[in-house]
Structures are given as structure tokens and as C-alpha cells.
């Protein structure tokens, strides 16, 4: 494989890895938000 093809497919692989990482980060942040909201509701009561 020539260098240009390596860069092209390497870029595609890097973008795919970034997309997977973004999905994982979004799921983890959503879970942390739910856990924090639950803890704050326990301490300070439900939002009116």
C-alpha cells in the first residue's frame, strides 16, 4: 500500500475511533447526570 492510501485509511480509522469514543463519553456523562440528579434530589428535595 502506498503512503497516500495509508494516510487515507488511517484517517478513516481515526475518525471511527473518535466517533466510538464520543458515544462512550455521552453514555458515561448521561449516567453521571442521572446519579448526580438522584443524589441532589435526596439531599435537597425534588424540583418544584
MOPAC internal coordinates of N, CA, C and O (Angstrom, degrees):
PM7 1SCF
backbone

  N    0.0000 0     0.00 0     0.00 0    0    0    0
  C    1.4555 1     0.00 0     0.00 0    1    0    0
  C    1.5238 1   108.00 1     0.00 0    2    1    0
  O    1.2310 1   120.79 1   -42.76 1    3    2    1
  N    1.2889 1   116.09 1   137.24 1    3    2    1
  C    1.4579 1   119.95 1   179.94 1    5    3    2
  C    1.5251 1   109.95 1   -79.10 1    6    5    3
  O    1.2310 1   121.37 1   -12.27 1    7    6    5
  N    1.3198 1   114.97 1   167.73 1    7    6    5
  C    1.4596 1   121.24 1  -174.95 1    9    7    6
  C    1.5206 1   112.16 1   -62.76 1   10    9    7
  O    1.2310 1   119.97 1   141.02 1   11   10    9
  N    1.3361 1   117.67 1   -38.98 1   11   10    9
  C    1.4667 1   121.03 1  -179.73 1   13   11   10
  C    1.5168 1   112.09 1   -63.72 1   14   13   11
  O    1.2310 1   120.84 1   139.27 1   15   14   13
  N    1.3274 1   116.00 1   -40.73 1   15   14   13
  C    1.4633 1   119.41 1   177.56 1   17   15   14
  C    1.5049 1   111.91 1   -66.74 1   18   17   15
  O    1.2310 1   120.93 1   143.26 1   19   18   17
  N    1.3225 1   115.83 1   -36.74 1   19   18   17
  C    1.4593 1   120.17 1   177.65 1   21   19   18
  C    1.5261 1   110.52 1   -63.29 1   22   21   19
  O    1.2310 1   120.28 1   137.08 1   23   22   21
  N    1.3212 1   117.07 1   -42.92 1   23   22   21
  C    1.4604 1   120.25 1   177.39 1   25   23   22
  C    1.5284 1   111.41 1   -64.46 1   26   25   23
  O    1.2310 1   120.56 1   138.57 1   27   26   25
  N    1.3241 1   116.53 1   -41.43 1   27   26   25
  C    1.4580 1   120.90 1  -178.89 1   29   27   26
  C    1.5211 1   111.16 1   -62.06 1   30   29   27
  O    1.2310 1   120.29 1   126.28 1   31   30   29
  N    1.3285 1   117.05 1   -53.72 1   31   30   29
  C    1.4612 1   120.08 1  -178.10 1   33   31   30
  C    1.5271 1   112.06 1   -72.41 1   34   33   31
  O    1.2310 1   120.23 1   150.73 1   35   34   33
  N    1.3130 1   117.17 1   -29.27 1   35   34   33
  C    1.4650 1   120.10 1   173.58 1   37   35   34
  C    1.5212 1   111.45 1   -64.86 1   38   37   35
  O    1.2310 1   120.77 1   141.93 1   39   38   37
  N    1.3382 1   116.13 1   -38.07 1   39   38   37
  C    1.4692 1   120.46 1   177.10 1   41   39   38
  C    1.5091 1   111.92 1   -66.24 1   42   41   39
  O    1.2310 1   121.16 1   139.96 1   43   42   41
  N    1.3379 1   115.38 1   -40.04 1   43   42   41
  C    1.4660 1   118.97 1   177.18 1   45   43   42
  C    1.5239 1   110.24 1   -63.01 1   46   45   43
  O    1.2310 1   120.31 1   137.08 1   47   46   45
  N    1.3148 1   117.01 1   -42.92 1   47   46   45
  C    1.4702 1   120.96 1   179.23 1   49   47   46
  C    1.5304 1   110.82 1   -63.91 1   50   49   47
  O    1.2310 1   120.29 1   140.11 1   51   50   49
  N    1.3217 1   117.06 1   -39.89 1   51   50   49
  C    1.4669 1   120.42 1   179.37 1   53   51   50
  C    1.5302 1   110.90 1   -65.57 1   54   53   51
  O    1.2310 1   120.25 1   139.48 1   55   54   53
  N    1.3259 1   117.12 1   -40.52 1   55   54   53
  C    1.4695 1   120.24 1   178.39 1   57   55   54
  C    1.5317 1   111.37 1   -66.91 1   58   57   55
  O    1.2310 1   120.35 1   142.55 1   59   58   57
  N    1.3213 1   116.93 1   -37.45 1   59   58   57
  C    1.4604 1   120.12 1   177.02 1   61   59   58
  C    1.5353 1   110.38 1   -64.57 1   62   61   59
  O    1.2310 1   120.63 1   138.11 1   63   62   61
  N    1.3295 1   116.41 1   -41.89 1   63   62   61
  C    1.4676 1   120.34 1   178.26 1   65   63   62
  C    1.5260 1   110.39 1   -64.42 1   66   65   63
  O    1.2310 1   120.07 1   140.60 1   67   66   65
  N    1.3278 1   117.47 1   -39.40 1   67   66   65
  C    1.4655 1   120.76 1   178.55 1   69   67   66
  C    1.5265 1   110.67 1   -65.20 1   70   69   67
  O    1.2310 1   120.14 1   140.85 1   71   70   69
  N    1.3350 1   117.33 1   -39.15 1   71   70   69
  C    1.4626 1   120.38 1   179.12 1   73   71   70
  C    1.5257 1   110.76 1   -65.13 1   74   73   71
  O    1.2310 1   120.19 1   137.26 1   75   74   73
  N    1.3189 1   117.25 1   -42.74 1   75   74   73
  C    1.4670 1   121.00 1   177.86 1   77   75   74
  C    1.5250 1   109.74 1   -63.71 1   78   77   75
  O    1.2310 1   120.32 1   137.83 1   79   78   77
  N    1.3167 1   117.00 1   -42.17 1   79   78   77
  C    1.4596 1   120.37 1   177.91 1   81   79   78
  C    1.5172 1   112.47 1   -62.57 1   82   81   79
  O    1.2310 1   120.36 1   142.87 1   83   82   81
  N    1.3241 1   116.92 1   -37.13 1   83   82   81
  C    1.4660 1   120.50 1   178.68 1   85   83   82
  C    1.5254 1   111.03 1   -66.30 1   86   85   83
  O    1.2310 1   120.18 1   140.55 1   87   86   85
  N    1.3203 1   117.25 1   -39.45 1   87   86   85
  C    1.4651 1   120.63 1   178.48 1   89   87   86
  C    1.5277 1   110.04 1   -65.85 1   90   89   87
  O    1.2310 1   120.39 1   136.41 1   91   90   89
  N    1.3179 1   116.86 1   -43.59 1   91   90   89
  C    1.4681 1   120.53 1   178.88 1   93   91   90
  C    1.5273 1   110.37 1   -62.39 1   94   93   91
  O    1.2310 1   120.23 1   135.99 1   95   94   93
  N    1.3239 1   117.16 1   -44.01 1   95   94   93
  C    1.4649 1   120.62 1   179.07 1   97   95   94
  C    1.5228 1   110.98 1   -62.84 1   98   97   95
  O    1.2310 1   119.93 1   138.83 1   99   98   97
  N    1.3278 1   117.73 1   -41.17 1   99   98   97
  C    1.4578 1   120.86 1   179.90 1  101   99   98
  C    1.5259 1   110.94 1   -63.38 1  102  101   99
  O    1.2310 1   120.18 1   138.86 1  103  102  101
  N    1.3220 1   117.26 1   -41.14 1  103  102  101
  C    1.4665 1   120.70 1   179.12 1  105  103  102
  C    1.5233 1   110.40 1   -65.82 1  106  105  103
  O    1.2310 1   120.06 1   135.52 1  107  106  105
  N    1.3254 1   117.49 1   -44.48 1  107  106  105
  C    1.4666 1   120.52 1  -179.77 1  109  107  106
  C    1.5269 1   111.39 1   -64.42 1  110  109  107
  O    1.2310 1   120.13 1   138.77 1  111  110  109
  N    1.3308 1   117.36 1   -41.23 1  111  110  109
  C    1.4642 1   119.65 1   178.83 1  113  111  110
  C    1.5254 1   111.53 1   -67.00 1  114  113  111
  O    1.2310 1   120.24 1   143.38 1  115  114  113
  N    1.3189 1   117.15 1   -36.62 1  115  114  113
  C    1.4685 1   120.25 1   177.52 1  117  115  114
  C    1.5277 1   110.37 1   -64.10 1  118  117  115
  O    1.2310 1   120.38 1   137.90 1  119  118  117
  N    1.3227 1   116.88 1   -42.10 1  119  118  117
  C    1.4671 1   120.62 1   179.04 1  121  119  118
  C    1.5274 1   110.23 1   -65.24 1  122  121  119
  O    1.2310 1   119.97 1   138.96 1  123  122  121
  N    1.3267 1   117.65 1   -41.04 1  123  122  121
  C    1.4616 1   120.99 1   179.34 1  125  123  122
  C    1.5281 1   110.65 1   -65.07 1  126  125  123
  O    1.2310 1   120.47 1   142.43 1  127  126  125
  N    1.3229 1   116.71 1   -37.57 1  127  126  125
  C    1.4692 1   120.91 1   178.61 1  129  127  126
  C    1.5220 1   110.86 1   -63.59 1  130  129  127
  O    1.2310 1   120.52 1   135.36 1  131  130  129
  N    1.3320 1   116.62 1   -44.64 1  131  130  129
  C    1.4640 1   119.74 1   179.27 1  133  131  130
  C    1.5224 1   110.93 1   -62.97 1  134  133  131
  O    1.2310 1   120.29 1   137.43 1  135  134  133
  N    1.3541 1   117.05 1   -42.57 1  135  134  133
  C    1.4581 1   121.23 1  -179.53 1  137  135  134
  C    1.5307 1   110.70 1   -64.25 1  138  137  135
  O    1.2310 1   120.23 1   137.51 1  139  138  137
  N    1.3387 1   117.17 1   -42.49 1  139  138  137
  C    1.4616 1   121.13 1   179.68 1  141  139  138
  C    1.5217 1   110.87 1   -66.35 1  142  141  139
  O    1.2310 1   119.93 1   137.17 1  143  142  141
  N    1.3317 1   117.74 1   -42.83 1  143  142  141
  C    1.4635 1   121.31 1   179.22 1  145  143  142
  C    1.5245 1   110.57 1   -60.99 1  146  145  143
  O    1.2310 1   120.56 1   138.20 1  147  146  145
  N    1.3369 1   116.53 1   -41.80 1  147  146  145
  C    1.4590 1   120.38 1   178.68 1  149  147  146
  C    1.5287 1   110.57 1   -62.95 1  150  149  147
  O    1.2310 1   120.45 1   135.99 1  151  150  149
  N    1.3282 1   116.75 1   -44.01 1  151  150  149
  C    1.4657 1   120.71 1  -179.19 1  153  151  150
  C    1.5265 1   110.73 1   -65.17 1  154  153  151
  O    1.2310 1   120.02 1   138.30 1  155  154  153
  N    1.3283 1   117.56 1   -41.70 1  155  154  153
  C    1.4652 1   120.03 1   179.57 1  157  155  154
  C    1.5218 1   111.24 1   -68.30 1  158  157  155
  O    1.2310 1   119.87 1   143.43 1  159  158  157
  N    1.3193 1   117.86 1   -36.57 1  159  158  157
  C    1.4648 1   120.27 1   176.41 1  161  159  158
  C    1.5313 1   110.83 1   -64.21 1  162  161  159
  O    1.2310 1   120.15 1   143.58 1  163  162  161
  N    1.3170 1   117.32 1   -36.42 1  163  162  161
  C    1.4848 1   120.22 1   177.63 1  165  163  162
  C    1.5059 1   110.63 1   -65.55 1  166  165  163
  O    1.2310 1   120.14 1   137.29 1  167  166  165
  N    1.3421 1   117.34 1   -42.71 1  167  166  165
  C    1.4599 1   120.33 1  -175.12 1  169  167  166
  C    1.5205 1   112.76 1   -78.57 1  170  169  167
  O    1.2310 1   119.63 1   138.52 1  171  170  169
  N    1.3281 1   118.32 1   -41.48 1  171  170  169
  C    1.4509 1   120.91 1  -170.96 1  173  171  170
  C    1.5239 1   114.12 1  -114.50 1  174  173  171
  O    1.2310 1   119.56 1   177.74 1  175  174  173
  N    1.2993 1   118.44 1    -2.26 1  175  174  173
  C    1.4514 1   121.15 1   179.63 1  177  175  174
  C    1.5158 1   111.77 1    92.30 1  178  177  175
  O    1.2310 1   121.56 1   -13.23 1  179  178  177
  N    1.3132 1   114.62 1   166.77 1  179  178  177
  C    1.4597 1   121.42 1  -178.67 1  181  179  178
  C    1.5218 1   110.32 1   -69.74 1  182  181  179
  O    1.2310 1   121.15 1   -27.02 1  183  182  181
  N    1.3244 1   115.40 1   152.98 1  183  182  181
  C    1.4604 1   120.57 1   176.02 1  185  183  182
  C    1.5208 1   109.69 1   -74.39 1  186  185  183
  O    1.2310 1   120.46 1   -41.79 1  187  186  185
  N    1.3318 1   116.73 1   138.21 1  187  186  185
  C    1.4730 1   120.12 1  -177.51 1  189  187  186
  C    1.5002 1   111.08 1   -87.05 1  190  189  187
  O    1.2310 1   120.10 1   180.00 1  191  190  189

